[in-house]
């Protein structure tokens, strides 16, 4: 006779799974593209771009006022986020059209780590980290050929998200790089048969690299469609099995293509409207988590790959809106505006609502943070630049500052090193492109053509207007020495104790 006190085996297994899932939260990264740190309203009713859903995320979690991407351009920042290792240890530039994968075979990625720990892993939207074009190129065709007939679109498209640890991928690759079509997992859903990109008129300008395009391709569909697919994937997940989502929006990157329902919603032109549409997509993901009953056990991170594009100069003149806020610079720059980005983390019951941190953090730190959360033991060869942010997020006592230093880089020889309030740049400008005179005059800035290097105190001078290089030679020497050690191969994060 069976005892009534004995729990059936399938029930016991279900309880164990639920307990494990509770200990290991779901993780969702929402990654904006070319968004300035001041493009988020953070509840400011006077902001020309209102972002109520991102503001809601901030009110329910922690906002980092000093959060950074690894680079001032997109491919390097994406690589650093997904590997916990600064891009400049391997490369500096973006992956260009028909470019190969930036990953080494079997390289550590967040997706592989989550996958090994039993997580379902999904990537959506912009990839821009390269593919194996040789796998689909027809025999005898030269490399990087932009013609549609040069490739066999029925073959497996290797080297992308599926080969880097993601169970599922849906996206367009990169909005302004060919091929212009939908990709699911490692196959082409729509075949790019057209020889040259043609599209509907672009609301806010921008262009496309030449290359193959699918019939009827519409860039306006990319943002809502990739978000819709991410929401569908969330709805398919089981509550007792954890998941990891990397949703990389194409917005507000060029081309600026907000859908008509968002036109005029901001006071910063079509760019501001595109940010507002991005905010609406954030809302859709948050609503999906709540509807599924998953919000409490899901960490959501909202951030961006780098600062805003150079059309910000025109927007400053036309709308008096500066995407970098109190900071100098934008995309491609070593100045703060190039890599200081929105950085918000929500994790109900673990992170105090409406909290703010002035800790200097980098997107490379997500790897060690996630590893600690899910019980993955990082080796000393994995995520070598990543610090565990959990003490900051959960309010534990920790040694401040958390990081010894933070390195920024965009071009091959230009680096910035941040320590405390100080930032050192090893060249005479932090600009990656020409700074317009009207912009310099607007903020009372000057160039430093005769300087051997740059040194700023960000606490006293967040706009980086006063070069203190000559006044503090000992600090320059010490910071440059540390920077050179890092660039020569020294890891940024301390060695980890191995079990």
RODO-2510 file (C-alpha; in nm, 4 decimals, decimal comma):
residues 499
     n   res          X          Y          Z
     1     x     0,0000     0,0000     0,0000
     2     x     0,1365     0,3407    -0,0993
     3     x     0,1849     0,6010     0,1701
     4     x    -0,0143     0,9226     0,1241
     5     x     0,2903     1,1159     0,2503
     6     x     0,5091     1,0116    -0,0368
     7     x     0,5294     1,2842    -0,3002
     8     x     0,5070     1,1420    -0,6535
     9     x     0,8438     1,1462    -0,8287
    10     x     0,7328     1,3825    -1,1067
    11     x     0,6048     1,6318    -0,8485
    12     x     0,9330     1,6143    -0,6556
    13     x     1,1303     1,6718    -0,9743
    14     x     0,9102     1,9699    -1,0545
    15     x     0,9691     2,1190    -0,7094
    16     x     1,3437     2,0754    -0,7450
    17     x     1,3384     2,2410    -1,0860
    18     x     1,1353     2,5318    -0,9522
    19     x     1,3764     2,5762    -0,6594
    20     x     1,6755     2,5730    -0,8921
    21     x     1,5066     2,8235    -1,1243
    22     x     1,4369     3,0488    -0,8247
    23     x     1,8057     3,0422    -0,7332
    24     x     1,9092     3,1093    -1,0899
    25     x     1,7223     3,4077    -1,2299
    26     x     1,6364     3,4647    -1,5921
    27     x     1,8524     3,7323    -1,7535
    28     x     1,7444     3,9776    -2,0253
    29     x     1,9842     4,2254    -2,1871
    30     x     1,8157     4,5050    -2,3839
    31     x     2,0892     4,6658    -2,5920
    32     x     2,0266     4,9969    -2,7661
    33     x     2,2373     5,1054    -3,0645
    34     x     2,4055     5,4506    -3,0681
    35     x     2,2103     5,5942    -2,7739
    36     x     2,3500     5,8785    -2,5642
    37     x     2,3503     5,8728    -2,1868
    38     x     2,1101     6,1709    -2,1812
    39     x     1,8625     6,0300    -2,4346
    40     x     1,6790     5,8624    -2,1454
    41     x     1,4475     6,0953    -1,9532
    42     x     1,4849     5,9280    -1,6092
    43     x     1,1561     6,0864    -1,5048
    44     x     1,2552     6,4418    -1,6002
    45     x     0,9356     6,6023    -1,7349
    46     x     1,1421     6,8670    -1,9162
    47     x     1,3412     6,6140    -2,1210
    48     x     1,2803     6,6537    -2,4939
    49     x     1,2717     6,2753    -2,5314
    50     x     1,0386     6,1006    -2,2873
    51     x     1,1140     5,7332    -2,2138
    52     x     0,8492     5,6163    -1,9632
    53     x     0,9233     5,2449    -1,9950
    54     x     1,2982     5,2801    -1,9465
    55     x     1,2188     5,5222    -1,6630
    56     x     0,9955     5,2520    -1,5103
    57     x     1,2837     5,0072    -1,5339
    58     x     1,5071     5,2580    -1,3541
    59     x     1,2487     5,3256    -1,0827
    60     x     1,2283     4,9524    -1,0129
    61     x     1,6038     4,8904    -1,0070
    62     x     1,9458     5,0558    -1,0034
    63     x     2,0715     5,3284    -1,2345
    64     x     2,4473     5,3546    -1,2853
    65     x     2,5448     5,7148    -1,3534
    66     x     2,8974     5,6089    -1,4561
    67     x     2,8338     5,3042    -1,6762
    68     x     3,0454     5,2418    -1,9859
    69     x     3,0702     5,0377    -2,3016
    70     x     3,4131     4,9054    -2,3946
    71     x     3,4345     5,1139    -2,7119
    72     x     3,2923     5,4151    -2,8916
    73     x     3,1790     5,1920    -3,1806
    74     x     2,9488     4,8923    -3,1952
    75     x     3,1224     4,5636    -3,2865
    76     x     3,3951     4,6015    -3,0208
    77     x     3,1427     4,6862    -2,7482
    78     x     2,9220     4,3902    -2,8374
    79     x     3,2157     4,1531    -2,8318
    80     x     3,3333     4,2857    -2,4935
    81     x     2,9862     4,2556    -2,3415
    82     x     2,9440     3,8971    -2,4615
    83     x     3,2934     3,7799    -2,3585
    84     x     3,3862     3,9810    -2,0479
    85     x     3,7085     4,0707    -2,2265
    86     x     3,8041     4,4031    -2,3800
    87     x     3,7928     4,4018    -2,7579
    88     x     4,1306     4,5724    -2,7958
    89     x     4,3058     4,2529    -2,6905
    90     x     4,1981     4,1100    -3,0268
    91     x     4,0821     4,3882    -3,2610
    92     x     3,9679     4,7514    -3,2778
    93     x     3,7444     4,8053    -3,5807
    94     x     3,3847     4,7129    -3,6573
    95     x     3,2956     4,4061    -3,8614
    96     x     3,2422     4,5451    -4,2104
    97     x     3,0024     4,4138    -4,4747
    98     x     3,0789     4,0472    -4,5529
    99     x     3,3190     4,0399    -4,2555
   100     x     3,4159     3,7188    -4,0782
   101     x     3,3344     3,6312    -3,7173
   102     x     3,5357     3,8113    -3,4496
   103     x     3,5164     3,5086    -3,2191
   104     x     3,7847     3,2445    -3,1874
   105     x     3,6585     2,8841    -3,2121
   106     x     3,5031     2,7799    -2,8808
   107     x     3,5700     3,1186    -2,7182
   108     x     3,3934     3,1940    -2,3897
   109     x     3,0693     3,3857    -2,4341
   110     x     2,7820     3,4678    -2,2014
   111     x     2,5579     3,2454    -2,4118
   112     x     2,7898     2,9439    -2,3812
   113     x     2,8143     2,9963    -2,0058
   114     x     2,4360     3,0130    -1,9637
   115     x     2,3904     2,7178    -2,1973
   116     x     2,6312     2,5049    -1,9934
   117     x     2,4324     2,5892    -1,6809
   118     x     2,1093     2,4626    -1,8333
   119     x     1,9658     2,7929    -1,9552
   120     x     1,7723     2,8380    -2,2773
   121     x     1,9506     3,1100    -2,4749
   122     x     1,8029     3,3413    -2,7364
   123     x     1,9476     3,6275    -2,9424
   124     x     1,7366     3,8759    -3,1347
   125     x     1,8057     4,1700    -3,3647
   126     x     2,1420     4,3158    -3,4561
   127     x     2,4404     4,0794    -3,4578
   128     x     2,7238     4,2711    -3,6266
   129     x     2,9906     4,0308    -3,5024
   130     x     3,0582     3,8537    -3,8282
   131     x     2,9622     3,5298    -4,0050
   132     x     3,1333     3,2549    -4,2027
   133     x     3,0774     3,3876    -4,5525
   134     x     3,3007     3,1197    -4,7025
   135     x     3,0366     2,8638    -4,6057
   136     x     2,7793     3,0084    -4,8489
   137     x     3,0042     3,1659    -5,1158
   138     x     2,9843     2,9864    -5,4476
   139     x     3,3002     2,8224    -5,5854
   140     x     3,5244     3,0614    -5,7770
   141     x     3,3680     3,3781    -5,6332
   142     x     3,6062     3,6300    -5,4801
   143     x     3,5743     3,7153    -5,1116
   144     x     3,3436     3,9996    -5,0017
   145     x     3,1564     4,0062    -5,3307
   146     x     2,8321     4,2067    -5,2889
   147     x     2,6350     4,0396    -5,5694
   148     x     2,3307     3,8312    -5,4812
   149     x     2,4228     3,5559    -5,7263
   150     x     2,7629     3,5082    -5,5588
   151     x     2,6142     3,3128    -5,2677
   152     x     2,4117     2,9974    -5,2124
   153     x     2,1415     3,1280    -4,9800
   154     x     2,0024     2,7786    -4,9164
   155     x     2,3105     2,6746    -4,7190
   156     x     2,3676     2,6987    -4,3462
   157     x     2,4900     3,0482    -4,2501
   158     x     2,7601     2,9544    -4,0016
   159     x     2,9660     3,1574    -3,7569
   160     x     2,6767     3,3604    -3,6159
   161     x     2,4814     3,3457    -3,2875
   162     x     2,4046     2,9733    -3,3042
   163     x     2,7781     2,8966    -3,3153
   164     x     2,8468     3,1234    -3,0166
   165     x     2,6151     2,9548    -2,7668
   166     x     2,2668     3,0730    -2,8566
   167     x     1,9928     2,8123    -2,8994
   168     x     1,7857     3,0471    -3,1113
   169     x     1,8388     3,3593    -3,3201
   170     x     1,6048     3,5830    -3,5127
   171     x     1,7148     3,9045    -3,6740
   172     x     1,8382     4,0967    -3,9728
   173     x     2,2112     4,0773    -3,9053
   174     x     2,2796     4,4517    -3,9223
   175     x     2,0293     4,7092    -4,0481
   176     x     2,2631     4,9016    -4,2806
   177     x     2,4879     4,6101    -4,3901
   178     x     2,3988     4,3391    -4,6429
   179     x     2,2373     4,0956    -4,6747
   180     x     1,9058     4,2742    -4,6188
   181     x     1,6773     3,9885    -4,5155
   182     x     1,5503     3,7885    -4,2193
   183     x     1,7717     3,5226    -4,0631
   184     x     1,6418     3,2562    -3,8244
   185     x     1,8953     3,0462    -3,6373
   186     x     2,1533     2,9811    -3,9114
   187     x     1,9232     2,9883    -4,2142
   188     x     1,7835     3,2590    -4,4403
   189     x     1,4084     3,3026    -4,4000
   190     x     1,3878     3,5502    -4,6864
   191     x     1,6269     3,5149    -4,9794
   192     x     1,8186     3,8286    -5,0854
   193     x     1,7791     3,8046    -5,4608
   194     x     1,7957     4,1743    -5,5480
   195     x     2,1360     4,3187    -5,6440
   196     x     2,1115     4,6615    -5,4775
   197     x     1,9372     4,7891    -5,1680
   198     x     1,6302     4,9999    -5,2284
   199     x     1,3910     5,0999    -4,9557
   200     x     1,1066     5,3261    -4,8628
   201     x     1,2042     5,6895    -4,7979
   202     x     1,3837     5,7209    -4,4661
   203     x     1,2164     5,9447    -4,2101
   204     x     1,5322     6,0762    -4,0492
   205     x     1,8028     6,0030    -4,3017
   206     x     2,0810     5,7494    -4,3238
   207     x     2,1891     5,5000    -4,5853
   208     x     2,2777     5,1408    -4,6640
   209     x     2,5921     4,9666    -4,7819
   210     x     2,5440     4,8129    -5,1271
   211     x     2,4574     4,4464    -5,1331
   212     x     2,1881     4,1794    -5,1747
   213     x     1,8329     4,2532    -5,0611
   214     x     1,5227     4,0394    -5,0239
   215     x     1,2110     4,1258    -5,2214
   216     x     0,9967     4,3754    -5,0305
   217     x     1,2572     4,4412    -4,7626
   218     x     1,1403     4,7163    -4,5262
   219     x     1,3786     4,8659    -4,2661
   220     x     1,0801     5,0044    -4,0728
   221     x     0,9827     4,6482    -3,9773
   222     x     1,3113     4,5601    -3,8063
   223     x     1,2605     4,7133    -3,4601
   224     x     0,9004     4,5969    -3,4010
   225     x     0,9555     4,2560    -3,5643
   226     x     1,2641     4,1577    -3,3656
   227     x     1,0942     4,2701    -3,0439
   228     x     0,7829     4,0715    -3,1354
   229     x     0,9960     3,7591    -3,1863
   230     x     1,1665     3,8096    -2,8495
   231     x     0,8267     3,8439    -2,6806
   232     x     0,7024     3,5264    -2,8526
   233     x     1,0111     3,3416    -2,7297
   234     x     0,9488     3,4600    -2,3727
   235     x     0,5916     3,3349    -2,3946
   236     x     0,7195     2,9900    -2,4966
   237     x     0,9513     2,9533    -2,1950
   238     x     0,8679     2,7330    -1,8976
   239     x     0,8638     2,8948    -1,5545
   240     x     1,0809     2,6197    -1,4031
   241     x     1,3564     2,6481    -1,6678
   242     x     1,5745     2,9633    -1,6687
   243     x     1,6560     3,1578    -1,9846
   244     x     1,8936     3,4229    -2,1166
   245     x     1,7911     3,6786    -2,3796
   246     x     2,0138     3,9175    -2,5712
   247     x     1,7860     4,1594    -2,7575
   248     x     1,9985     4,3999    -2,9608
   249     x     1,7846     4,6810    -3,1001
   250     x     1,8787     4,8463    -3,4303
   251     x     1,7757     5,1798    -3,2831
   252     x     1,8391     5,4673    -3,2684
   253     x     2,1230     5,3844    -3,5142
   254     x     2,1260     5,5175    -3,8695
   255     x     1,9073     5,4864    -4,0726
   256     x     1,6623     5,6753    -3,8531
   257     x     1,3357     5,4947    -3,9242
   258     x     1,0699     5,5456    -3,6552
   259     x     0,7319     5,4153    -3,7627
   260     x     0,4610     5,6730    -3,8349
   261     x     0,2764     5,6251    -3,5079
   262     x     0,5848     5,7651    -3,3307
   263     x     0,6432     6,0651    -3,5575
   264     x     0,6301     6,3887    -3,3614
   265     x     0,6244     6,2143    -3,0235
   266     x     0,9494     6,3805    -2,9143
   267     x     1,0857     6,7330    -2,9189
   268     x     1,4088     6,6184    -3,0831
   269     x     1,3072     6,5290    -3,4383
   270     x     1,2935     6,1847    -3,5924
   271     x     1,5892     6,0715    -3,3826
   272     x     1,3985     6,1463    -3,0645
   273     x     1,0952     5,9695    -3,2103
   274     x     1,3121     5,6630    -3,2794
   275     x     1,4292     5,6627    -2,9172
   276     x     1,0655     5,6766    -2,8075
   277     x     0,9818     5,3792    -3,0293
   278     x     1,2770     5,1947    -2,8726
   279     x     1,1319     5,2762    -2,5313
   280     x     0,7990     5,1295    -2,6422
   281     x     0,9771     4,8052    -2,7336
   282     x     1,1343     4,7941    -2,3872
   283     x     0,7812     4,8237    -2,2507
   284     x     0,6627     4,5295    -2,4599
   285     x     0,9361     4,3047    -2,3194
   286     x     0,8670     4,4130    -1,9608
   287     x     0,4946     4,3574    -2,0084
   288     x     0,5599     4,0094    -2,1501
   289     x     0,7666     3,9146    -1,8464
   290     x     0,4969     4,0397    -1,6111
   291     x     0,2169     3,8666    -1,8025
   292     x     0,4094     3,5397    -1,7859
   293     x     0,4684     3,5807    -1,4126
   294     x     0,8451     3,5979    -1,4638
   295     x     0,9257     3,9562    -1,3681
   296     x     1,0181     3,8822    -1,0054
   297     x     1,2833     3,6283    -1,0978
   298     x     1,4274     3,8056    -1,3995
   299     x     1,7216     4,0446    -1,4082
   300     x     1,6734     4,3020    -1,6840
   301     x     1,9644     4,5160    -1,8047
   302     x     1,9164     4,8154    -2,0316
   303     x     2,2244     4,9750    -2,1838
   304     x     2,3765     5,0756    -2,5197
   305     x     2,6814     4,9923    -2,7291
   306     x     2,8159     5,3504    -2,7487
   307     x     2,7144     5,7145    -2,7588
   308     x     2,5014     5,8847    -3,0202
   309     x     2,5981     5,9373    -3,3848
   310     x     2,7374     6,2666    -3,5195
   311     x     2,3955     6,3963    -3,6292
   312     x     2,3760     6,4978    -3,2623
   313     x     2,5667     6,8154    -3,3542
   314     x     2,2829     6,9251    -3,5812
   315     x     2,0245     6,8223    -3,3248
   316     x     2,1967     7,0414    -3,0662
   317     x     2,1593     7,3436    -3,2947
   318     x     1,8060     7,2646    -3,4072
   319     x     1,6436     7,1343    -3,0892
   320     x     1,8871     7,2304    -2,8125
   321     x     1,9092     6,8639    -2,7178
   322     x     2,2512     6,7108    -2,6451
   323     x     2,2466     6,3322    -2,6195
   324     x     2,5596     6,3228    -2,4040
   325     x     2,4163     6,5524    -2,1385
   326     x     2,6890     6,7180    -1,9323
   327     x     2,9631     6,5260    -2,1126
   328     x     3,1833     6,5961    -2,4122
   329     x     3,1871     6,3703    -2,7139
   330     x     2,9770     6,1130    -2,8953
   331     x     3,0171     5,7940    -3,0980
   332     x     3,3818     5,7104    -3,1902
   333     x     3,5196     5,9418    -2,9210
   334     x     3,7425     5,8694    -2,6235
   335     x     3,5720     6,1611    -2,4534
   336     x     3,3041     6,0500    -2,2068
   337     x     3,0137     6,0888    -2,4487
   338     x     3,1588     5,8187    -2,6713
   339     x     3,1236     5,5377    -2,4187
   340     x     2,9321     5,6605    -2,1116
   341     x     2,5892     5,5110    -2,1802
   342     x     2,2551     5,4408    -2,0104
   343     x     2,3117     5,1530    -1,7676
   344     x     2,0110     5,0249    -1,5705
   345     x     1,9673     4,6942    -1,3861
   346     x     1,6385     4,5697    -1,2419
   347     x     1,6162     4,2573    -1,0268
   348     x     1,3112     4,2627    -0,7962
   349     x     1,3721     4,1699    -0,4290
   350     x     1,7487     4,1771    -0,4874
   351     x     1,8084     4,5376    -0,6001
   352     x     1,6551     4,8284    -0,4100
   353     x     1,3935     5,0150    -0,6126
   354     x     1,4977     5,3551    -0,7416
   355     x     1,8588     5,3117    -0,6277
   356     x     2,1496     5,4893    -0,7932
   357     x     2,5188     5,4082    -0,8011
   358     x     2,8092     5,6333    -0,8895
   359     x     3,0407     5,3329    -0,9137
   360     x     3,2406     5,3221    -1,2386
   361     x     3,1292     5,0041    -1,4159
   362     x     3,1818     4,8534    -1,7576
   363     x     2,9768     4,6178    -1,9700
   364     x     3,2614     4,3658    -1,9486
   365     x     3,1588     4,3282    -1,5821
   366     x     2,8363     4,1495    -1,6709
   367     x     3,0187     3,8202    -1,7316
   368     x     3,1575     3,7828    -1,3777
   369     x     2,8301     3,9113    -1,2332
   370     x     2,6217     3,6537    -1,4168
   371     x     2,8708     3,3762    -1,3376
   372     x     2,8349     3,4449    -0,9651
   373     x     2,4553     3,4571    -0,9955
   374     x     2,4194     3,1194    -1,1655
   375     x     2,7017     2,9256    -0,9994
   376     x     2,9440     2,9129    -1,2907
   377     x     3,3115     2,9004    -1,1931
   378     x     3,5048     3,1259    -1,4286
   379     x     3,8573     3,0122    -1,5040
   380     x     4,1378     3,2659    -1,5057
   381     x     4,1401     3,2448    -1,8852
   382     x     3,7756     3,3478    -1,9143
   383     x     3,6333     3,7009    -1,8877
   384     x     3,9719     3,8349    -1,7790
   385     x     3,8557     4,1969    -1,7572
   386     x     3,5291     4,1325    -1,5728
   387     x     3,4467     4,2375    -1,2149
   388     x     3,1531     4,0944    -1,0200
   389     x     2,8954     4,3718    -0,9705
   390     x     2,6700     4,1808    -0,7284
   391     x     2,8031     4,3565    -0,4159
   392     x     2,7135     4,6915    -0,5739
   393     x     2,3753     4,5746    -0,6995
   394     x     2,2622     4,4124    -0,3744
   395     x     2,4048     4,6710    -0,1351
   396     x     2,6681     4,4463     0,0211
   397     x     2,9810     4,5869     0,1820
   398     x     3,2688     4,5931    -0,0625
   399     x     3,6006     4,7664    -0,1183
   400     x     3,5498     5,0943    -0,3046
   401     x     3,6175     5,1627    -0,5818
   402     x     3,5293     4,8215    -0,7209
   403     x     3,7551     4,8471    -1,0262
   404     x     4,1270     4,9277    -1,0145
   405     x     4,0867     5,1144    -1,3424
   406     x     3,8717     5,1183    -1,6553
   407     x     4,0090     5,1267    -2,0098
   408     x     3,8347     5,2815    -2,3102
   409     x     3,9428     5,2408    -2,6708
   410     x     3,8074     5,2993    -3,0207
   411     x     4,0995     5,3411    -3,2606
   412     x     4,4140     5,1299    -3,2682
   413     x     4,6495     5,3619    -3,0816
   414     x     4,4141     5,5814    -2,8801
   415     x     4,3287     5,4794    -2,5235
   416     x     4,1736     5,6373    -2,2172
   417     x     4,2316     5,5140    -1,8622
   418     x     3,9871     5,6003    -1,5846
   419     x     4,0885     5,5912    -1,2172
   420     x     3,8599     5,7497    -0,9618
   421     x     3,7730     6,1006    -1,0755
   422     x     4,0651     6,1100    -1,3178
   423     x     4,0791     6,0118    -1,6822
   424     x     4,3995     6,0030    -1,8856
   425     x     4,4030     5,9984    -2,2679
   426     x     4,7285     5,9016    -2,4373
   427     x     4,6894     6,1433    -2,7290
   428     x     4,6117     6,5119    -2,7811
   429     x     4,2430     6,4671    -2,8549
   430     x     3,9587     6,2463    -2,7423
   431     x     3,7632     6,3142    -3,0601
   432     x     3,7318     6,0425    -3,3217
   433     x     3,6208     6,2916    -3,5842
   434     x     3,6139     6,6679    -3,6334
   435     x     3,4340     6,8641    -3,3642
   436     x     3,2305     7,1471    -3,5262
   437     x     3,3269     7,4968    -3,4205
   438     x     2,9690     7,5903    -3,3279
   439     x     2,9589     7,2898    -3,0911
   440     x     3,2871     7,3897    -2,9257
   441     x     3,1618     7,7452    -2,8824
   442     x     2,8244     7,6287    -2,7489
   443     x     2,9919     7,4518    -2,4553
   444     x     3,2998     7,6744    -2,4260
   445     x     3,5385     7,3962    -2,5303
   446     x     3,8786     7,4096    -2,6933
   447     x     4,1045     7,1700    -2,8790
   448     x     4,4470     7,0706    -2,7478
   449     x     4,6675     7,0390    -3,0600
   450     x     4,9975     7,1028    -2,8783
   451     x     4,9363     6,8662    -2,5875
   452     x     5,1349     6,5446    -2,5457
   453     x     4,8365     6,3863    -2,3786
   454     x     4,5193     6,4742    -2,1887
   455     x     4,4260     6,4543    -1,8209
   456     x     4,0901     6,5561    -1,6779
   457     x     3,9254     6,5556    -1,3373
   458     x     3,5699     6,4491    -1,4173
   459     x     3,4315     6,5458    -1,0779
   460     x     3,5359     6,9069    -1,1268
   461     x     3,5182     6,9116    -1,5067
   462     x     3,2740     6,6550    -1,6513
   463     x     3,2763     6,8385    -1,9860
   464     x     3,6527     6,7723    -2,0196
   465     x     3,7326     7,1328    -2,1001
   466     x     4,0505     7,1800    -1,8909
   467     x     4,3563     6,9705    -1,9730
   468     x     4,5560     6,9129    -1,6514
   469     x     4,8271     6,7021    -1,8159
   470     x     5,1097     6,9513    -1,7548
   471     x     5,0070     7,0199    -1,3921
   472     x     5,0178     6,6560    -1,2764
   473     x     5,3193     6,4796    -1,4355
   474     x     5,3423     6,2110    -1,1638
   475     x     4,9771     6,1132    -1,2069
   476     x     5,0212     6,1031    -1,5849
   477     x     5,3266     5,8816    -1,5515
   478     x     5,1557     5,6386    -1,3131
   479     x     4,8350     5,6150    -1,5170
   480     x     5,0229     5,5723    -1,8434
   481     x     5,2343     5,2943    -1,6899
   482     x     4,9222     5,1055    -1,5786
   483     x     4,7601     5,1559    -1,9177
   484     x     5,0653     5,0153    -2,0943
   485     x     5,0626     4,7095    -1,8680
   486     x     4,7008     4,6406    -1,9590
   487     x     4,7578     4,6940    -2,3305
   488     x     5,0643     4,4680    -2,3154
   489     x     4,8477     4,1839    -2,1842
   490     x     4,7845     4,2220    -1,8113
   491     x     4,4298     4,1339    -1,7135
   492     x     4,2109     4,4145    -1,5757
   493     x     4,0226     4,1961    -1,3260
   494     x     4,2063     4,0289    -1,0353
   495     x     4,2903     3,6592    -1,0493
   496     x     4,0109     3,4378    -0,9220
   497     x     4,0365     3,1680    -0,6591
   498     x     3,9924     2,8323    -0,8292
   499     x     3,7944     2,5498    -0,6715
***
